[in-house]
Amino acid sequence: MTRYYLAGIIREDDGSGYSVYFPDVPNVAAGGESVEEALNNASSGLAVALRDLAERNAPIPAPSSMEEARAKVRAEREADELPFPDDALFQYVAAPELDLTPVRINITLPRAVLHEVDEKARLAGMTRSGFLAAAAHAWS
């Protein structure tokens, strides 16, 4: 079942765009020049932060209610001496799949592509599986 986290989206008074806050997930930095760009960056930032927690076997925080999320974002803004506007947006953002159990798969690639994957993995000091996993993470 997909888990959703609330993102607080604040339009900055200085015209620099939008800042995004995930009050339940530490170390997510996201923003953008538009709400759409900010949400896209927020989704990527949330995925990176939650996967990092999962890889370290750290506890995955539970999502807050709307009231709790709003209060946490307000408190964070006030701690940074920034205004909390009345028109702050809150949007649910889907968390990535966090089950890190290894699964054996069988894929088909052209021989030249497989050679390229293996060579890049070797140069990076990685296994083929590790390289392909890292490439998938980099794509998000």
C-alpha positions as CSV (number, residue, x, y, z in Angstrom):
1,M,0.0,0.0,0.0
2,T,1.3,3.4,-1.0
3,R,2.1,5.8,1.9
4,Y,1.6,9.6,1.4
5,Y,3.4,12.5,3.1
6,L,2.1,16.0,3.3
7,A,4.3,18.6,1.6
8,G,4.0,22.3,2.7
9,I,4.5,24.5,-0.3
10,I,5.3,28.2,0.5
11,R,5.6,31.0,-2.1
12,E,8.6,33.1,-1.0
13,D,8.0,36.8,-0.6
14,D,11.4,37.6,-2.3
15,G,10.2,36.2,-5.6
16,S,12.7,33.3,-5.5
17,G,9.9,30.8,-6.2
18,Y,8.4,28.1,-3.9
19,S,9.9,26.2,-0.9
20,V,8.7,22.8,0.0
21,Y,8.7,21.4,3.5
22,F,8.1,17.8,4.6
23,P,7.5,18.1,8.3
24,D,7.7,14.4,8.9
25,V,10.8,13.5,6.9
26,P,14.2,14.9,7.8
27,N,16.7,16.1,5.2
28,V,14.4,16.9,2.3
29,A,15.3,20.1,0.5
30,A,13.1,21.0,-2.4
31,G,11.7,24.0,-4.2
32,G,11.1,25.4,-7.6
33,E,10.1,28.4,-9.7
34,S,6.5,27.1,-10.0
35,V,4.2,25.0,-7.9
36,E,4.5,22.2,-10.5
37,E,8.3,22.3,-10.5
38,A,8.4,22.5,-6.7
39,L,6.2,19.4,-6.4
40,N,8.3,17.5,-9.0
41,N,11.4,18.3,-7.0
42,A,9.6,17.5,-3.8
43,S,8.7,14.0,-5.0
44,S,12.4,13.3,-5.9
45,G,13.7,14.7,-2.6
46,L,11.2,12.6,-0.6
47,A,12.2,9.5,-2.5
48,V,15.9,10.1,-1.8
49,A,15.4,10.9,1.9
50,L,13.2,7.8,2.5
51,R,15.4,5.4,0.6
52,D,18.4,6.7,2.6
53,L,16.5,5.9,5.8
54,A,15.5,2.5,4.6
55,E,19.0,1.6,3.4
56,R,20.4,2.6,6.9
57,N,17.6,0.6,8.6
58,A,16.5,3.8,10.3
59,P,12.9,4.2,11.4
60,I,10.5,5.4,8.6
61,P,8.4,8.3,10.1
62,A,4.7,8.0,10.1
63,P,2.8,10.8,8.1
64,S,1.2,13.5,10.2
65,S,-2.4,14.7,9.9
66,M,-3.1,18.0,8.0
67,E,-3.3,19.9,11.3
68,E,-0.1,18.5,12.6
69,A,1.8,19.1,9.3
70,R,0.6,22.6,9.1
71,A,1.7,23.3,12.7
72,K,5.1,21.8,12.1
73,V,5.7,23.8,9.0
74,R,4.6,27.0,10.7
75,A,7.0,26.2,13.6
76,E,9.9,25.6,11.2
77,R,9.2,28.8,9.3
78,E,9.0,30.8,12.6
79,A,12.2,29.2,13.9
80,D,13.9,30.4,10.7
81,E,12.3,33.9,11.2
82,L,10.3,33.5,8.0
83,P,6.6,34.3,7.5
84,F,4.0,31.5,7.3
85,P,1.5,32.8,4.7
86,D,-2.3,32.1,5.0
87,D,-2.3,30.8,1.5
88,A,0.3,28.0,2.2
89,L,-0.5,25.0,0.1
90,F,-0.4,21.4,1.3
91,Q,-0.2,18.5,-1.1
92,Y,0.0,14.7,-0.5
93,V,3.1,13.2,-2.2
94,A,3.4,9.5,-2.7
95,A,6.4,7.8,-1.0
96,P,8.5,5.3,-3.0
97,E,8.4,1.6,-2.5
98,L,10.9,0.9,0.4
99,D,11.1,-2.9,0.4
100,L,14.8,-3.4,-0.2
101,T,14.6,-7.2,-0.2
102,P,16.8,-8.5,-3.1
103,V,14.9,-10.1,-5.9
104,R,16.5,-12.2,-8.6
105,I,15.3,-11.3,-12.1
106,N,16.0,-12.3,-15.7
107,I,16.3,-9.5,-18.3
108,T,17.2,-9.4,-21.9
109,L,19.6,-6.8,-23.3
110,P,21.5,-6.4,-26.5
111,R,25.0,-7.8,-26.1
112,A,26.6,-4.4,-26.7
113,V,24.4,-2.8,-24.0
114,L,25.3,-5.5,-21.5
115,H,29.0,-5.0,-22.3
116,E,28.5,-1.2,-21.7
117,V,26.7,-1.8,-18.4
118,D,29.4,-4.2,-17.2
119,E,32.2,-1.8,-18.2
120,K,30.6,1.2,-16.5
121,A,29.9,-0.9,-13.4
122,R,33.6,-2.1,-13.4
123,L,34.9,1.5,-13.7
124,A,32.6,2.5,-10.9
125,G,33.7,-0.4,-8.7
126,M,30.2,-1.8,-8.6
127,T,28.4,-5.0,-9.5
128,R,26.1,-5.1,-12.5
129,S,23.1,-5.2,-10.1
130,G,24.4,-2.4,-8.0
131,F,25.1,-0.3,-11.1
132,L,21.6,-0.8,-12.5
133,A,20.0,0.0,-9.2
134,A,22.1,3.2,-8.9
135,A,21.1,4.1,-12.4
136,A,17.4,3.7,-11.5
137,H,17.8,5.8,-8.4
138,A,19.6,8.5,-10.4
139,W,16.7,8.7,-12.8
140,S,14.1,9.7,-10.2
